[in-house]
């Protein structure tokens, strides 16, 4: 009996897996491997495409920045050309004035003649006239720093003299020639505000208007030119102001 049971159990042990278990499942990994390879291949293909897009966007941004810089350079070039023209006009005018105040054929200069007349009337030929002419000699010698020092001393010593307005006007011219724009504007403004009866006021208005244009203040420049042409319509400065407006388009 025991042997029979063993045989049965043994048989059962052999039969049980066949009756309860199922056939073993063998998975085909080749399809998964193919899918994985396909995914990586697609990724490898997409990566260069994405990199090219980034490079293209960067290139377009660089081109945009280059165009913007070119526009700024053109604007700066235009401004420099305007400044060059203004400076040329300013120096030409200064040279003309220097020629006018120089001695030609032994004749006294315009400003020197004015100084002599004022000195004769006020009796201070040994004071204001001499100091004024000494300052003016520095202008004629083209020693502008020395001329500025001399005219500063003159206006400080003779603030109420009839030539004080001339002194401030020449300080404006000299500071402008030396690119001391704030000092030049202050000197021209002093002529306009403190010496309203001087014949230098129209010229001071004109030169201050040019200076404001040079400083990038077109509205202030136009206001001064309008004031000049309305207040002193028959002056040479008014004619220059009209010509400047036509040329500059302010």
Secondary structure, DSSP 8 states (H G I E B T S, - for coil): -HHHHHHHHHHHHHHHHHHHS-------HHHHHHHHHHHHHHHHHHHHHHHHHHHHHHHHHHHHHHHHHHHHHHHHHHHHHHHHHHHHHHHHHHHHHHHHHS-BTTB--HHHHHHHHHHHHHT-IIIIIHHHHHHHHHHHTT-HHHHHHHHHHHHHH-TTSTTHHHHHHHHHHHHHHTT-HHHHHHHHHHHHHH-TTSTTHHHHHHHHHHHHHHTT-HHHHHHHHHHHHHH-TTSHHHHHHHHHHHHH--
